[in-house]
Amino acid sequence: MNTSSTSLPYNKVNLSLTSEAIDFLSETTNGTSHFAILGQLIKNTSVTPSSTSKRGNLITLDVG
């Protein structure tokens, strides 16, 4: 995972997590922290509508 600082178009993210979710995030898969994966997913959140193609199907990506 890339640990360099990235400028994001937002400055605050609020999450409500259950104790089970926190337990899950504290674990790892194949040596990668689940919390690090969540952080990367948040950084990769779409901030403008876009689209991608997967197996020949066009997939529209909404903001968020």
C-alpha positions, 0 to 999 in steps of 0.5 A: 500500500502506498503510504504517501500523503494524498490531497483529497477533495474533502477533509472529514470522513465520519464512520459509525462502526460496531464493535465487531467491525472494529475487531475485523479492522484490527485484523490482517489478511495476507499481512495487510491490515484491514484498516489500511485496506479501508483507508485506501478504499476511502482515498479511492472514493469517486468524487466525480461521476465516471464509468468503467468497463468490466468484461465488456459491460459499462459500469457507471460510477456515481460519486461516493 
